Amino acid sequence: MSDLEIQARFQLAWPGFALDVDLELPGRGVTALFGVSGSGKTTLLRCIAGLERAPQGRLVVDGDIWQSDQQWLPTHKRPLGYVFQEASLFSHLSVQDNLHYGLRRSRRSSRSSLDQAIELLGIGHLLTRNPDLLSGGERQRVAIARALAVSPRLLLMDEPLAALDLQRKREIFPYLERLHRELDMPVLYVTHSPEELTRLADYLVVMENGRAIASGNLAETLSRLDLPIQLGEDAGVIIEATIGAVDNEWHLARVDFAGGSLWAKDQGLAPGTSVRVRVLARDVSLAAQQTASSIQNQMPGQIDAIGEDEHPGLALVRVHIGDTILLARLTKRAIATLDVGVGKTFWVQIKSVALLQ
C-alpha cells in the first residue's frame, strides 16, 4: 500500500456553493484542511464523516471502501472519531461518565484506548469533575479523549480551538502536539489559523471556493509562491531540525538542519531532540555580503524564485540554503537596489526563529 492511504473524492452542489475535490492523503500524521471561511473545509470533513451525503462520492481508508457508487457506510459504522468546535459534553454527568457514555455507544471502544487517551491528554485529575466547572481548554481535551476512546482509524477535528481564547489555546497546544507525536492514525484537522497549521500539520490541503487548489508536504507547500495562501504577516516556512548544541552561558540552542544551522532561544531541550522551526518571511533579509550585525544568524543562500506578495510594494523571495528553503519578504525597491535575481547568491540574515516541538 502507498503512503497515501486515504482516497477522498466528492462532488456536492448547493445554491451558491459547490464542493468538488479529488484527494489522496497520508495514512499517518496530521493533514490540515486550510482556507478562509466558506472555502469548503467543514463540508469536506462532514462528507468524510458521512454527515453529508455526496452522491458523486468515493472514500477509501486504508483499502476499505466507506463510500462508492455501490456502497455507503453510515456514520455510526465508520470507525472514526469527530471533534467539533464545541465540546458538547453532558453537563449532568461527570467527566468520567461522559467518557464512559462514549464507550458504551461504540463497539470499537476499549478501556485501554480510553486509558491511553486520558494519559495523553492529561485529564486524569478531572475525571470526577462536572464539565461546567472546567475551562474551555479542559472541556475540549475531554472531548478529544472521548473521540479517541472509540479506537478510531481516522480522527476528524473541526477547528477544535476556534471557541477558545488565547490563554486556553496555549493551555491545550502542548497536548495537541503530544497527540501529533504519538498517535498512530491519520488526523484531518480543519483550521484557518496559521499558528495551528504550522505547529501541528505534516501535510497541507489548501481549500478555495469548494476546491482543493493545492496539497502536499507542509514545508514544500508553504514555500510555494504560486498559491493564494492568505497568511499575511504569518507567511513563512517550517524546517524540520535537530538540537545540535546548547550554549548555557547565553541561553541559546543551536538548531541544525539540512544546509546549515541557526541559533535560537534555549527552551531546555537536550541535544539530539527533533524540533520544528518556524521562520517568518518578515524576519528574513538579504545582504550582498556578510556584515557585523546584531543579527547572529547569517549564511549564504541562492535565490530560487521571486513572487508577488499581498501588498503591491512587497515581494516574497525564495532562497535555497543547501536543501532547505526560506522565504524573505522584501520591498520591491530593495530588490531593485540590491539587484536580486534568480540564481544569484546573497547572505541570508534571519532575525528571529521560533522553536516548535
Helices and strands as residue ranges (DSSP letters): E 4-14, E 17-26, E 29-34, H 41-49, E 56-61, E 64-67, G 75-77, E 80-83, H 95-104, H 111-120, G 124-126, G 131-133, H 136-148, E 154-158, H 166-182, E 186-191, H 194-200, E 203-208, E 211-217, H 218-222, G 232-234, E 236-247, E 252-257, E 260-265, E 274-280, G 281-283, E 284-287, E 297-308, E 314-321, E 324-331, H 332-338, E 345-350, E 354-356
